[in-house]
């Protein structure tokens, strides 16, 4: 007998499952043959507490202690760089992220390939950290299994029905039953809702592309911060000896197994190259992920106001890993009827009621 079915084996579904697994019998259904295949497996893997809408920042603050205590964080830092004509946008971004202005020379101490002819302004914030996303994902899955729950991969949902207080979820020749259904399907969240007869939340996937290039000028880049242009038009981040460069694109698309388009990558790499002295000689690899947003660009967490047996854990956008501990605890509290772990105003900004 199962108490809760969770559709989606990314960070949203697994973290919610782990939080609930001591209180209910859980089954997680993941369509792909591996966990975290889509957005969770293609994350920039960073937490910056000042990033996102106020409700997202509240979840960041509710998550950082868990991530620190679990040893999932390592120092990274972030830096904003700008040209002379970008001063107003630079000052706004600096204030938003709580960064401190530094001199161009200081910025080049952090990232020596920055072009002194182009770099007019820079700001730095030390309190940004890399997240060990794979270990976090697998640890949540282990917690579910250790409590007697089940994590099933290769289970693509084909049909959902609800009768006599019980959900039936059909995956091929298998059927799963439970009184509560949690929708943690990422880019497919509205699709799953439609299959269940639930009104969608207008959650739209947006493609985000990444290029992986060799370390510029053969520099040791391990200690470089993530650095990006104003208005988040591009960013670059060290990763296992290589540099990730993203055009920070947000093209709305249908849910699918995303890939990076050559023109989009080229545009992002050109913006990056404008600010550095080392041209991009080759691409090591490239990929894309889908960041899914509700209309107000904040998460959708909690019971559906019209069908409370259906629970939303969706709309993570680009904040899935950095908010996962706080968001999953909130989902668990709302499902179990416990006092939420964040303020009432934050709960109101996150629960599905706001979008109905």
C-alpha positions in Angstrom: 0.0 0.0 0.0 1.3 3.4 -1.0 0.3 6.7 0.6 1.9 9.2 -1.8 2.9 8.9 -5.5 5.4 11.5 -6.7 5.8 12.0 -10.4 9.3 13.2 -11.2 12.7 11.9 -10.2 14.6 15.2 -10.3 15.7 17.3 -7.3 12.1 18.5 -6.7 10.6 15.1 -6.5 13.4 13.3 -4.7 13.8 16.0 -2.0 10.0 16.1 -1.3 10.0 12.3 -1.2 12.9 12.3 1.3 11.1 14.8 3.6 7.9 12.8 3.6 9.4 9.3 3.7 9.5 9.1 7.5 5.8 9.9 7.6 4.3 8.1 4.6 4.9 5.2 2.2 6.3 6.8 -0.9 6.8 5.8 -4.5 8.7 8.1 -6.9 8.0 7.6 -10.6 10.7 8.8 -13.1 10.1 8.5 -16.8 13.8 8.3 -17.8 16.1 5.4 -17.0 18.2 7.6 -14.7 17.4 10.1 -12.0 17.8 13.9 -12.6 18.1 13.4 -16.3 16.6 16.7 -17.5 16.9 20.0 -15.6 18.5 18.6 -12.5 21.3 17.0 -14.5 22.0 20.2 -16.4 22.2 22.7 -13.6 24.8 25.4 -13.1 25.0 24.0 -9.5 25.3 27.3 -7.6 23.6 28.9 -4.6 23.5 32.7 -4.3 21.1 33.6 -1.5 20.2 37.0 -3.1 19.2 35.4 -6.4 15.5 35.3 -7.4 12.3 36.8 -6.3 11.7 37.5 -2.6 10.0 34.2 -2.0 12.9 32.4 -3.8 15.4 34.2 -1.6 13.4 33.1 1.5 13.7 29.5 0.3 17.4 30.0 -0.3 17.9 31.1 3.3 15.8 28.2 4.5 18.1 25.8 2.5 21.6 27.1 3.0 22.0 25.6 6.5 21.0 22.2 5.3 23.5 22.4 2.4 26.3 23.7 4.6 25.8 21.1 7.3 25.6 18.3 4.8 28.9 19.3 3.2 27.3 20.0 -0.1 28.9 23.4 -0.6 32.3 24.7 -1.7 33.4 28.3 -2.1 32.9 29.9 -5.5 32.1 33.6 -5.3 30.5 35.7 -8.1 31.6 38.7 -10.0 29.7 41.2 -12.2 31.7 42.8 -15.0 30.6 45.7 -17.2 31.7 48.1 -19.9 31.6 51.9 -19.5 28.2 52.3 -21.2 26.6 49.7 -18.9 27.0 51.6 -15.7 23.4 52.0 -14.8 22.7 48.3 -15.3 25.8 47.4 -13.4 24.8 49.5 -10.4 21.3 47.9 -10.3 22.7 44.3 -10.6 25.3 45.1 -7.9 22.6 46.3 -5.5 20.3 43.4 -6.3 22.9 40.8 -5.6 24.5 42.5 -2.6 27.9 42.7 -4.3 30.7 45.1 -3.5 32.3 47.3 -6.2 35.9 46.5 -6.8 38.5 48.0 -9.2 39.1 46.6 -12.6 42.6 45.6 -11.4 41.1 43.6 -8.5 38.7 41.9 -10.9 41.6 40.9 -13.1 43.3 39.4 -10.1 40.3 37.1 -9.9 40.0 36.4 -13.6 43.2 37.4 -15.4 41.8 37.0 -18.9 39.4 39.9 -18.6 40.2 42.6 -21.1 41.4 45.8 -19.4 40.4 47.8 -22.5 36.8 46.8 -22.1 36.4 46.3 -18.4 35.1 49.5 -16.7 33.2 48.3 -13.7 33.3 45.2 -11.5 31.7 44.0 -8.3 32.3 40.9 -6.2 30.3 38.8 -3.7 32.0 36.0 -1.8 28.9 34.4 -0.5 28.1 32.2 -3.6 28.9 28.5 -3.4 29.0 25.5 -5.7 26.6 22.7 -4.8 27.5 19.0 -5.1 24.3 18.4 -7.0 24.9 14.7 -7.8 25.6 13.8 -4.2 22.6 15.8 -3.0 20.3 14.1 -5.5 21.6 10.6 -4.6 21.4 11.3 -0.9 17.8 12.2 -1.1 17.1 9.0 -3.1 18.9 7.0 -0.5 16.8 8.6 2.3 13.6 7.5 0.5 14.8 3.9 0.1 16.1 3.7 3.7 12.7 4.6 4.9 11.0 1.9 2.9 10.0 4.0 -0.1 10.5 3.1 -3.7 12.2 5.1 -6.5 11.2 3.7 -9.9 13.0 4.7 -13.1 11.8 4.0 -16.6 8.2 4.6 -15.5 6.6 7.0 -18.1 3.2 8.0 -17.0 0.5 7.3 -19.6 -2.7 7.8 -17.7 -3.9 9.2 -14.4 -7.4 8.8 -12.9 -9.0 9.6 -9.6 -11.9 7.8 -8.1 -13.2 7.0 -4.6 -10.4 9.0 -3.0 -7.6 7.2 -4.8 -5.3 8.1 -7.6 -4.4 5.5 -10.2 -1.3 6.2 -12.3 -0.6 3.9 -15.3 2.9 3.4 -16.6 2.9 0.8 -19.3 1.6 -2.5 -17.8 2.0 -1.2 -14.2 -0.5 0.6 -12.1 0.3 2.6 -9.0 -2.4 3.6 -6.4 -2.3 6.2 -3.6 -4.6 8.8 -2.0 -2.2 11.7 -2.6 -0.4 12.6 -5.9 2.5 15.0 -6.0 3.4 16.6 -9.3 7.1 17.2 -9.5 7.4 16.7 -13.2 9.4 19.8 -14.1 8.9 20.9 -17.6 6.0 18.4 -17.9 4.2 19.7 -14.8 1.2 21.2 -16.7 1.1 18.1 -18.9 0.8 15.8 -15.8 -1.9 18.1 -14.4 -3.9 17.9 -17.6 -3.7 14.1 -17.5 -5.0 14.2 -13.9 -7.9 16.5 -14.8 -6.4 19.4 -12.9 -6.4 22.9 -14.3 -2.8 23.9 -15.3 -0.7 26.6 -13.7 0.7 28.0 -17.0 4.1 26.7 -16.2 6.3 27.2 -19.3 9.7 25.5 -19.9 12.5 27.9 -21.1 15.6 26.6 -22.7 19.0 27.4 -21.1 22.1 26.5 -23.1 25.7 25.8 -22.0 29.0 25.5 -23.8 32.0 23.8 -22.2 35.3 25.2 -23.4 39.0 24.5 -22.4 40.5 26.7 -19.7 41.3 30.0 -21.4 45.0 30.5 -22.0 45.7 27.2 -20.1 45.1 29.1 -16.8 44.4 27.2 -13.6 40.8 28.4 -13.2 39.7 26.3 -10.2 39.5 29.4 -7.9 37.9 31.7 -10.4 34.4 33.0 -9.4 31.4 32.7 -11.6 31.4 35.9 -13.6 28.7 37.4 -15.8 27.6 40.4 -17.8 25.0 42.9 -16.7 21.3 41.9 -17.0 22.5 38.3 -16.9 23.1 38.3 -20.6 25.9 35.7 -20.3 27.9 34.0 -17.6 31.0 31.9 -17.2 31.8 29.4 -14.5 34.7 27.0 -13.8 33.8 23.3 -13.9 36.2 20.4 -13.5 39.1 22.2 -15.2 36.9 23.6 -18.0 34.9 26.8 -18.3 31.1 26.7 -18.7 29.9 29.6 -20.8 26.1 30.3 -21.2 24.2 32.9 -23.2 21.7 32.8 -20.3 19.0 32.2 -22.9 15.4 31.8 -21.9 13.5 30.8 -25.0 10.0 29.4 -24.2 9.6 25.9 -25.7 7.5 22.8 -25.4 8.6 20.1 -22.9 11.3 18.0 -24.6 14.8 16.6 -24.2 16.5 19.9 -24.8 19.6 20.5 -26.9 21.7 23.7 -27.5 21.3 25.5 -30.8 24.4 26.6 -32.5 23.3 30.2 -33.2 22.3 30.7 -29.5 25.6 29.3 -28.3 27.5 31.5 -30.8 25.7 34.6 -29.5 26.6 33.8 -25.9 30.2 33.1 -26.7 30.5 36.3 -28.6 29.3 38.3 -25.6 31.8 36.5 -23.4 34.6 37.0 -25.8 33.9 40.8 -25.8 35.1 40.9 -22.2 38.2 38.7 -22.4 41.5 38.6 -24.2 41.5 34.9 -24.9 39.3 33.9 -27.9 37.3 30.6 -27.8 39.3 28.2 -29.9 37.0 25.2 -29.6 34.0 23.7 -27.8 34.6 20.7 -25.6 30.8 20.0 -25.5 27.4 21.7 -25.2 24.0 21.0 -23.9 20.8 22.6 -22.8 18.2 22.2 -20.0 14.7 23.4 -19.4 14.0 25.9 -16.6 10.3 26.0 -16.0 8.6 29.1 -14.7 5.1 30.0 -13.5 3.8 33.4 -14.7 5.2 35.2 -11.6 8.6 33.3 -11.8 8.4 31.7 -8.4 7.8 28.2 -7.3 4.4 26.5 -7.1 4.3 24.4 -3.9 1.4 22.8 -2.1 -2.1 21.4 -2.5 -4.2 22.3 -5.5 -7.0 24.6 -4.2 -9.6 22.7 -6.2 -8.4 19.2 -5.8 -6.4 19.1 -2.5 -5.3 15.4 -3.1 -3.2 16.8 -5.9 0.0 18.5 -4.7 2.2 20.8 -6.8 6.0 20.8 -6.5 6.8 22.7 -9.7 8.0 25.9 -11.3 11.5 25.7 -9.9 12.9 27.7 -12.8 16.7 28.0 -12.3 16.4 27.7 -8.5 15.8 24.0 -8.0 18.9 22.9 -6.2 19.5 26.0 -4.2 15.9 26.0 -2.9 15.5 22.2 -2.6 15.9 21.7 1.2 13.6 24.6 2.1 11.1 23.9 -0.7 10.8 20.2 0.1 10.3 20.9 3.8 7.5 23.4 2.9 5.8 20.8 0.7 6.1 18.2 3.4 4.7 20.6 6.0 1.7 21.5 3.8 1.0 17.8 3.0 1.3 16.7 6.6 -0.6 19.7 8.1 2.4 20.9 10.1 3.3 24.6 10.7 5.3 25.8 7.6 9.0 26.3 7.9 8.8 29.9 6.4 6.7 33.0 7.1 3.1 33.1 6.2 3.7 35.8 3.5 6.2 33.5 1.8 3.8 30.6 1.9 1.2 32.8 0.3 3.6 33.7 -2.5 4.4 30.1 -3.2 1.2 28.1 -2.8 -1.0 27.4 -5.9 -3.9 29.5 -4.6 -2.2 32.6 -5.9 -2.5 31.5 -9.5 -6.2 30.5 -9.4 
